């Protein structure tokens, strides 16, 4: 049975409802923590869930969307092991190239980290909070709890069939499907609070600043406000967010930081390890063509301010690709700022040249194309650019 | 697969596979702008924006003739994106340069679920007697299959004419690579 991609989202919603209904108090059905190195008894229902997850993981592992950069993978693993040294050996990490904020942990121990999360994390503490929160769900076996509650209902068999069939699909092309299948979602508010608290325990032991956690939600909520289609923000479909959540996290940070030094944000280290991906991950965002939402993300990057030459170039690209009435002028101004600041990519010259050529400024366009080739002698499109220069003589 | 058995198979399955038709070597028109010589036998299927040819099946190799894309058109949707989500696909703009056309093809491949998409070597290239362009492509499908290809095209009178050839990096791209180069060399504008 082939599961239509739309049904995976329906599945996620159904799970959310089932999850909330099934564990009203949070205590009922609570399970023991997962033990390092443990595997469920082969005859248990949990083993059945692991088996399904293993098939999903096998599909994910070979997907063209997995980022296999060794240094980035090593860094993400380093952060994970810093916050959960006892469990990290059991966890396989997959970095998925997709312009969306998400991380998830499957009950059998595979973790997805989407590149949209790496782009939006302002520092290592924020990144670690999200990883720690997801590890909290894994540690407390919340997914198994939901799996058991669902299976005990009359709809349980249908759910099992849907999930198993979805796992049999040859690829995980649909984002909602990827998110829904990567874990069993629909965590109750108590599950969420428990994961936040566990996540905070991990952050404290690793020396991070807990006050970075509510900022994650603040930024996401801002982005959701601006989004053309808020349903595209996958993380919200599985993690309800609200002002209340931010207040709760701040209060939790107050409670757990009392009598302690406020921890470290780990900003420098995070920027050093991830800066080289920032432009390409942001350009992924522009492909989604929700420019108001992308602008919120870019505004946050501007607040951090690293490599302004690159940031102004990305701003120029946003205007150029949006292509509204005033945007040509705005884009040219942004490229000019990028070039003045320096340190940005040579493509600022090329994008500027294309716009100047379009508005008939042949001399300006030619000069900009020449500047591009000078700044980028190994330009892959050199022959095309040289033909433009010739045409503009 | 040798041409003769393919023709037999196609004749046998003509009833069941009515949407494919046989293309024989010998000049034939593509849309209203140019003609080519197929070189070998192909199976042809028409699409909403042109036609595509294959020998072993489109998942193994595909030669896609995109015929006169105009402002606002998508490049292709190989069925992976449901109709209600078509706005996820990028659209062609009549003001595009060749650089932007390259981005447009890359963006479409990404939106279609492919990863590690790389376009390289953008350069001027003849499209028959018309000035055109060419670039190479490499990407990995969502199911993990490495694919290779190239695009040859021309921008003419606010429209994009493009020939996309792609196949699995192992075996199928190479299998018909020379034949497709021959087809491109045979382009004659009408």
Boltz contact constraints between the chains, C-beta under 6 A:
constraints:
  - contact:
      token1: [A, 62]
      token2: [B, 144]
      max_distance: 6.0
  - contact:
      token1: [A, 63]
      token2: [B, 142]
      max_distance: 6.0
  - contact:
      token1: [A, 63]
      token2: [B, 144]
      max_distance: 6.0
  - contact:
      token1: [A, 64]
      token2: [B, 114]
      max_distance: 6.0
  - contact:
      token1: [A, 64]
      token2: [B, 115]
      max_distance: 6.0
  - contact:
      token1: [A, 64]
      token2: [B, 116]
      max_distance: 6.0
  - contact:
      token1: [A, 64]
      token2: [B, 140]
      max_distance: 6.0
  - contact:
      token1: [A, 64]
      token2: [B, 141]
      max_distance: 6.0
  - contact:
      token1: [A, 64]
      token2: [B, 142]
      max_distance: 6.0
  - contact:
      token1: [A, 65]
      token2: [B, 115]
      max_distance: 6.0
  - contact:
      token1: [A, 97]
      token2: [B, 115]
      max_distance: 6.0
  - contact:
      token1: [A, 170]
      token2: [B, 143]
      max_distance: 6.0
  - contact:
      token1: [A, 171]
      token2: [B, 142]
      max_distance: 6.0
  - contact:
      token1: [A, 171]
      token2: [B, 143]
      max_distance: 6.0
  - contact:
      token1: [A, 173]
      token2: [B, 113]
      max_distance: 6.0
  - contact:
      token1: [A, 173]
      token2: [B, 142]
      max_distance: 6.0
  - contact:
      token1: [A, 287]
      token2: [B, 107]
      max_distance: 6.0
  - contact:
      token1: [A, 354]
      token2: [B, 97]
      max_distance: 6.0
  - contact:
      token1: [A, 380]
      token2: [B, 120]
      max_distance: 6.0
  - contact:
      token1: [A, 381]
      token2: [B, 122]
      max_distance: 6.0
  - contact:
      token1: [A, 383]
      token2: [B, 123]
      max_distance: 6.0
  - contact:
      token1: [A, 384]
      token2: [B, 98]
      max_distance: 6.0
  - contact:
      token1: [A, 384]
      token2: [B, 122]
      max_distance: 6.0
  - contact:
      token1: [A, 384]
      token2: [B, 123]
      max_distance: 6.0
  - contact:
      token1: [A, 387]
      token2: [B, 124]
      max_distance: 6.0
